[in-house]
Amino acid sequence: MFKWFGRSDKEKEVLSPNGNIKAIFILKSGRISYVVYKNDKIVIKQSSLGFNVCGEAALVNNFKLVRTQMKRHSETVELQWGEDHFIDNTYTEATFYLTEDKLPKRIMTFRIRVFNNAVAFRYEIPPQPKFQRISIKDELTEFKVDVNSTVWKIPAYQPDRYEYNYERSSVYDLKQSVHTPLTIRTPNGCYMAIHEAALYDYGSMTIKLDANNSLATDITPLSDGTKAHVDLPFQTPWRLIMLADSAIELTANRTMYALNDPPIKDFSWVHTLKFIGIWWAMYVGEWTWAPGDRHGATTEHAKQYIDAAVRLGISGLLIEGWNEGWEGDWLENGVNNKFTIATSDFDLEDVASYARRNHIEIVGHHETVGFIDNYERQLEAAYNYYAANGIHYIKTGYAGSMMLINGRREYHHSQLGVRHYQKTVELAAKKHICLDIHEPIKGTGIERTWPNLLSREGARGQEYEGGALSPSHACFLPYTRLLAGGMDYTSGIFDLMNSVKRMATTLARQIAYFATIYSGMQMAADRPFMYEDRFPKVFNFIRDVPTNFERTIPLLGEIGEYYIVARKDRESEDWYVGGVTNESPRRAHISLDFLDEGPYKATVYSDSDDAHYRDNPFGVNIIEKTVSRNDSLDIYIAPGGGFAIELKRM
Ligand code: NOJ
């Protein structure tokens, strides 16, 4: 029921199916706004909605409500791959059909869904007589949280895109825009993450504190100063507010996927993948991307790595630096990259057929350096070339601070950037190719619709080790970046003391990542000899851990401090547990009550008592024991350490 105030002012409550979350839509003096409560505590204070439109009056005043529709929806959604096989999509939806009561009498729909653990809303602008296309000057959506809240942020509009260390700060530190997911703890103990779902053909949302001390939407601009040019009908991505009572509960929120559409066609050809790569040898300076004496991507090296993959029981091999374009300063020269021409010491057809004979999937590579015009000219031919050679996976890269699109410098996360990434996903789908996008657009759950988008980077990964990563980084990720979906963190570096890339982790932690950081394409990033010759027993965990899970249960954790998660394999009755800590050691008491009936053989890989990421990173204990769901395990995690447990149903 509406509450009426005067002639046209209204308030409408929308309650989550379990009644714990309440959103109120308000229409007052022609302006629309909303409020959100969780367990009767206010979490989003009255916040404005609307748009500034180029060349027209703002779409913000003079609204009148024409009609409202309410519905309940309850559904279990099946995901083709991921951290959970099934997710809940139960919500109460209210749709408010609005019109301006003054000229030009434009119409707009505001749709809001209230879940048991989230609120999401979007604007829909139908076609209308006066205009078929609009240019958005600003989206005016606010998220007015208590200014005494704590936030965890990375800055937006910086040269390294999303690749920054997460910082815990106050709302007042948000005067510069930050990326989403933006994780927030309110003084009344509510954890939330502001994010978006289903981002298509629109600038990505960043968040900024405005002059009224409200968190406000700052849509990534285009080089012409507008935020987006859109054809009608148009709908914004969902503005998503995930809500939880604890940090660890927040990490289980899958509403982002619920808000995306089911796949539009058959993607049964898509399979998650674990792979090694001609890659880390370049980072530690043994090999080079560019041709020359130490060229990594030669036919010979590729065949050796294929043989190693077979011996290691890993199904894929990434090959970087096989194509023309890496000579000299590849960042500067990337404008000339050729995606169908191999260097003279690399024979793609030969390598691909050798891989096929050995049942190894090649992960091809396209480093665009953000030169989108150059890449798009070759896109169809480049994907055809891989497809013709039976290559079903491509890692793409967009290094560089800006993209070059239509001859202009644009942000990766602008509307034109978003459009480009989508073009690659759709073309790849046509060619039965899966993507792992580095320097990507952030995840907004579109992989539910496009399951061939198996992974992305989009945060600092292990290539930043060697000084720029602290042990707390991977303890921030589950509560921030990973709320936006899986990440290719390039885990599994065992050469911890390498003088070029000294890792701020213990050895056990390197395998813990395979459980704590989910990725549909999971890289075992070190060189094969580190696995075969140096630490074969520790490597067994990497070999055995799945890349597709039936169920994920976050167990324990605090933002930036530690994170412990249990995941059940989708193909068997086995469980895998991983945990990481920051610089502080801790003892984790893990109850195994998440297990099903029956004894399990547990293999526990943990830091030794004297392990330390700084001076004794290799100290690892491996023990085996029989356990059941009535048992618990006490595990020591060293400073910068971690642990991994395999639980095999006996
Ligand atoms: C940055 C990517 O994140 C990294 O994985 C890749 O090796 C380089 N670009 C070169 O393409």
Boltz pocket constraint, residues with backbone or C-beta under 6 A from the ligand:
constraints:
  - pocket:
      binder: B
      contacts: [[A, 320], [A, 367], [A, 397], [A, 398], [A, 399], [A, 438], [A, 439], [A, 457], [A, 463]]
      max_distance: 6.0
